[in-house]
Amino acid sequence: MTRHAVATSDAAADFPIENLPFGVVRLPDGDRRVVVRIEDRVLDLAAAGIAPELTAATSLDPLLASGRGSEVRERAGEVLLRRTNHLVPVDEVEVRLPFSVGDFVDFYSSLHHATNVGRILRPASEPLLPNWRQLPVGYHSRAGTVVVSGTPVRRPLGLIGSPDGPAELAPTRALDFELEVGFVVAGPPTTTVAPDDAARHVFGAVLVNDWSARDIQALEYQPLGPFLGKSFATTISPWVVTLDALRPYLVPPPVQEPPPAPHLRATQPWGIDLDLTVTLNECAVTTTNFAGMYWTFAQQLAHLTSNGATTRAGDLFASGTVSGPTRSEWGSLIELSWGGAEPLALPDGTVRTYLEDGDTVTMRGSCGGHGRPRIGFGEVRGTILPAEER
């Protein structure tokens, strides 16, 4: 857990009244409360008399299950237009993990990222496997290691292969970040969700850093996919930006060729015009946009429920690494250093292939600006700690 302080000018830009994302904080008196963020302050919803049967809880879980997020957010906006009591400066509170993560599913939905990784790992083959354009490729990961921004990340140990002998348990030497956007499910359990019904089941979105140990992953991922190389930590931002706030920034996604199967087809625009950045030790390394993702979050939700699987409030599904067509838009170090073969030179004069102990990765995102309300996500930040000795 961490204190979350943002300069007033940045906060006012990222969290105007058009945004009002939800979060959970520990107040100065020690109580945990459901809040909405407004500029550089938070509104204690229960103290303000807004749906206390839901918001007096210590997490967003009851609100997510109720399906009343839009109603509560609208009432919060009305209260903020009339009065300013029950507001607490954000630098006086401690942000918490905002909800209990149910199932966590990670997808692989950027055409540019999948193509880059295919070229790095399978240089003699086609970079995209035949199924990639037919469905949103994904896997189930570990919900219990999802943590809130600011939580340190311990370098994991795992079996690492060697050309000279058997694999050995050792700290990863190829620790990576992955720039992603995650979506939070709300409402009663449901199944077989059509893409155009996504708004009925998605509460909002968070930024996600799905940390990866590439050398651990390399030994284990065939034939069943990622496991210990991904499950040691996933960091999310503390503010859940509602789909209501994002609606003005929904855009058509890229054209899909061949056309997807009928149950994955949508008529509404489910791409999001969301600018994303990554800094490594406050050096800018990535600037990209979420609108270029090949598979949308609506299609991802439709796919993961198409076999009869049932959602529950608090489920989290992530987009997969967000990468654009040029090097400055790539959302992971495996791409930026081309698998370690081309070390990345940072503006501060240091060089990286993968993350070193003490490195801090910070991801930020926002929609709008330039005359439109800026809908900010804040940041997701993590610092690497050394591996535990055994």
Secondary structure as UniProt FT lines:
FT   STRAND          2..3
FT   HELIX           8..14
FT   TURN            17..19
FT   STRAND          22..26
FT   TURN            28..29
FT   STRAND          32..38
FT   TURN            39..40
FT   STRAND          41..44
FT   TURN            45..49
FT   HELIX           52..55
FT   HELIX           61..66
FT   HELIX           69..82
FT   STRAND          87..89
FT   HELIX           90..92
FT   STRAND          94..95
FT   STRAND          104..107
FT   HELIX           111..121
FT   TURN            123..124
FT   TURN            130..134
FT   STRAND          138..140
FT   HELIX           143..145
FT   STRAND          146..148
FT   TURN            149..150
FT   STRAND          153..154
FT   STRAND          157..162
FT   TURN            163..164
FT   STRAND          165..171
FT   STRAND          175..176
FT   STRAND          178..185
FT   HELIX           195..200
FT   STRAND          202..209
FT   STRAND          212..213
FT   HELIX           214..220
FT   TURN            222..224
FT   TURN            228..232
FT   STRAND          234..236
FT   STRAND          240..242
FT   HELIX           243..246
FT   HELIX           247..249
FT   STRAND          250..251
FT   HELIX           262..264
FT   STRAND          271..272
FT   STRAND          275..280
FT   TURN            281..282
FT   STRAND          283..289
FT   HELIX           290..292
FT   HELIX           297..305
FT   TURN            306..307
FT   TURN            313..314
FT   STRAND          316..318
FT   HELIX           327..329
FT   HELIX           333..336
FT   TURN            337..341
FT   STRAND          344..345
FT   TURN            347..348
FT   STRAND          351..352
FT   TURN            357..358
FT   STRAND          360..369
FT   TURN            370..371
FT   STRAND          372..385
//
